[in-house]
Amino acid sequence: MGGRVVQLLLKAGHESVAASRSVEVDAYTGIGLNEAFAGADGVVDCLNVNTARAKASVDFYDTTARHVISAAQRAGVGHLVCLSIVNARNPQVNKHMGLYQGKTAQEERYQNSGIPTTIVRSTQWFELAEQLLDQMRIGPVAVIPRMQCQPVAADAVARLIVSAVELGPEAPAKVELAGPEPRDLATLARLMSRRNAVLHEHRPHARVFSFPIPGMHALNGGLLPNAGVPTDPTTFEEWLLNGKIA
Ligand SMILES: NC(=O)c1ccc[n+]([C@@H]2O[C@H](COP(=O)([O-])OP(=O)(O)OC[C@H]3O[C@@H](n4cnc5c(N)ncnc54)[C@H](OP(=O)(O)O)[C@@H]3O)[C@@H](O)[C@H]2O)c1
């Protein structure tokens, strides 16, 4: 997401820099943040950690948010944007999803930062279907739990982030975005696998087996947005047909 946001900002004529470990900026240790933020009007946090463990997730998101906020205060940054997930703060949802406990800690840090902050919460992205397919694939099969959600194209989320950046400190404290309709992520992974096999010879079709996990609220409706959350109209099928560009 960070890369998408930087590209969109540049395209809109803004000066925009990517800061990550690949350019020796580490938000976990704080190294390089002062230099990266010098002269910035706004900072967008699109950090990610690959863990399902609550302890590791809370440690990462809380520590990085603390460092980003301190460096932003020192640099006189006027507006922060933090990318988060719809319903991540719901205890019914995050009690089984350690990652979301980290996102909760991150949101809380930003909300108490003393700097005007916009929390951008999105539902799961269409791109997640492909990531799951790759992670859960064993040769010709992939085994993926059923997961009810209302996914959205990552590009639509990037546009929302950019609109918050452009509003600056006047932007709302919280904005949310969902996709057009509830879907099962395992079904999307199945469709994605078929599509990839047609388009790419080197990506043979994986047969997707899906299974329910009863009792896990996060997979059984807990991630669906509340009524009133704005939606982007692009469907998964339209996104697939258009070469995954929303
Ligand atoms: N996937 C979804 O469906 C979804 C939906 C809603 C919200 N979100 C949220 O969106 C956020 C971004 O997700 P993503 O999929 O875009 O993540 P991603 O592709 O894994 O990218 C994460 C970025 O963070 C950088 N990074 C990681 N650790 C860092 C550190 N210690 N210091 C500086 N940079 C660091 C990485 O670059 P380097 O490796 O170069 O450091 C990379 O540029 C996450 O917080 C996620 O929870 C995701």
The ligand as a Gaussian input file, in Angstrom:
#p B3LYP/6-31G(d) Opt

LIG

0 1
 N       -4.015000      -6.791000       3.258000
 C       -5.212000      -6.332000       3.572000
 O       -6.246000      -6.871000       3.122000
 C       -5.340000      -5.126000       4.487000
 C       -6.599000      -4.544000       4.699000
 C       -6.706000      -3.421000       5.527000
 C       -5.557000      -2.900000       6.130000
 N       -4.347000      -3.500000       5.926000
 C       -3.166000      -2.917000       6.601000
 O       -2.375000      -2.250000       5.642000
 C       -1.034000      -2.138000       6.119000
 C       -0.049000      -2.328000       4.978000
 O       -0.213000      -3.624000       4.435000
 P        0.598000      -4.055000       3.116000
 O       -0.023000      -5.317000       2.637000
 O        0.729000      -2.897000       2.178000
 O        2.020000      -4.392000       3.736000
 P        3.345000      -4.870000       2.964000
 O        3.116000      -5.054000       1.524000
 O        3.917000      -5.985000       3.784000
 O        4.291000      -3.594000       3.125000
 C        4.744000      -3.195000       4.389000
 C        5.759000      -2.073000       4.224000
 O        6.297000      -1.777000       5.535000
 C        7.717000      -1.674000       5.423000
 N        8.260000      -2.039000       6.721000
 C        8.086000      -3.190000       7.422000
 N        8.755000      -3.132000       8.586000
 C        9.349000      -1.909000       8.632000
 C       10.169000      -1.243000       9.595000
 N       10.537000      -1.821000      10.739000
 N       10.586000       0.008000       9.314000
 C       10.250000       0.617000       8.140000
 N        9.483000       0.037000       7.202000
 C        9.053000      -1.207000       7.443000
 C        8.097000      -2.619000       4.289000
 O        9.277000      -2.230000       3.626000
 P       10.737000      -2.816000       4.041000
 O       10.612000      -4.300000       4.064000
 O       11.639000      -2.266000       2.983000
 O       11.020000      -2.249000       5.372000
 C        6.925000      -2.418000       3.314000
 O        7.163000      -1.317000       2.475000
 C       -0.914000      -3.150000       7.265000
 O       -0.831000      -2.463000       8.498000
 C       -2.214000      -3.936000       7.213000
 O       -2.666000      -4.304000       8.500000
 C       -4.214000      -4.569000       5.112000

